[in-house]
């Protein structure tokens, strides 16, 4: 049984060894000339306006969490769509309930003003 996984294990080991060796070689052999321009904040060729060490507002994190939430929703919808006919009415009602709950959460977030960027 384990013999079937040997090619996969070998491929993963080769990938890890290749990645780690490239990182180590770049660290050992790469140039180490730090200049003021290299250490400055890069903003698409524009002069930096602010420091890169500023704090983000809480709304930024709320939007990021909502993106992850709705991204996970889509991940759950793909297998459901593939097995739609086999799941029947039970699968349909379960997905409708899932979508209603997520939509209610979305309406709550909109009502609280999390998506308003003042």
C-alpha positions in Angstrom: 0.0 0.0 0.0 2.8 2.4 0.9 4.5 1.6 -2.4 1.9 3.5 -4.3 2.9 6.8 -2.5 6.6 6.5 -3.1 6.6 8.6 -6.3 4.6 11.3 -4.6 6.9 11.3 -1.6 10.0 11.4 -3.9 8.5 14.3 -5.9 7.7 16.3 -2.7 11.2 15.7 -1.3 12.8 16.8 -4.6 10.7 20.0 -4.6 11.6 20.8 -0.9 15.3 20.1 -1.5 15.3 22.2 -4.6 13.5 25.1 -2.9 15.6 25.1 0.2 18.8 24.8 -1.8 17.9 27.8 -4.0 17.2 29.9 -0.9 20.5 28.9 0.8 22.5 29.4 -2.4 21.0 32.8 -3.0 21.8 33.8 0.6 25.4 32.6 0.3 26.2 33.7 -3.2 24.0 36.8 -3.6 25.3 40.4 -3.4 25.0 42.2 -0.1 25.2 45.9 -1.1 22.5 47.7 0.7 22.0 51.3 -0.4 19.6 54.0 0.8 17.5 53.5 -2.4 17.2 49.8 -1.9 16.1 50.2 1.7 13.4 52.8 0.9 9.8 52.0 0.4 8.9 51.1 -3.2 5.6 52.5 -4.6 5.6 51.7 -8.3 8.4 54.1 -9.2 6.8 57.0 -7.3 8.3 58.8 -4.4 7.2 57.3 -1.1 4.4 59.3 0.5 4.4 57.6 3.9 6.3 55.1 6.0 5.8 51.5 5.3 5.5 50.8 9.0 2.1 52.5 9.5 -0.8 50.7 11.1 -3.7 49.5 9.1 -7.2 50.4 10.2 -9.6 47.8 11.5 -11.8 48.1 8.4 -8.9 46.8 6.3 -8.9 43.6 8.3 -12.7 43.4 8.2 -12.7 43.5 4.4 -9.9 40.9 4.3 -11.9 38.6 6.6 -15.0 39.0 4.5 -13.0 38.2 1.3 -11.8 35.0 2.9 -15.3 34.2 4.1 -16.8 34.6 0.7 -13.9 32.8 -0.9 -14.5 29.8 1.3 -18.2 30.0 0.3 -17.2 29.5 -3.3 -15.0 26.6 -2.4 -18.0 24.9 -0.8 -20.2 25.6 -3.8 -18.0 23.9 -6.4 -18.3 20.3 -5.0 -22.0 21.0 -4.4 -22.4 22.0 -8.1 -20.6 18.9 -9.3 -22.8 16.6 -7.2 -26.0 18.6 -7.6 -28.1 15.8 -9.2 -26.9 13.1 -6.8 -27.7 15.2 -3.7 -31.3 15.9 -4.8 -33.6 18.1 -2.9 -31.8 17.7 0.4 -28.5 19.1 -1.1 -30.4 21.9 -2.7 -32.1 23.0 0.5 -28.9 22.7 2.5 -27.1 25.0 0.0 -29.9 27.4 0.0 -29.8 27.6 3.8 -26.0 28.0 3.6 -26.3 30.9 1.1 -29.1 32.6 3.1 -27.0 32.5 6.3 -24.0 34.0 4.4 -26.1 36.6 2.8 -27.6 37.5 6.2 -24.0 38.0 7.5 -23.2 40.1 4.4 -26.3 42.3 5.1 -25.2 42.7 8.7 -21.7 43.8 7.7 -23.1 46.3 5.2 -25.6 47.6 7.8 -22.8 48.1 10.3 -20.9 50.1 7.7 -17.8 47.9 7.4 -17.6 48.5 3.7 -17.7 52.3 3.9 -14.3 53.9 3.4 -14.5 57.3 4.8 
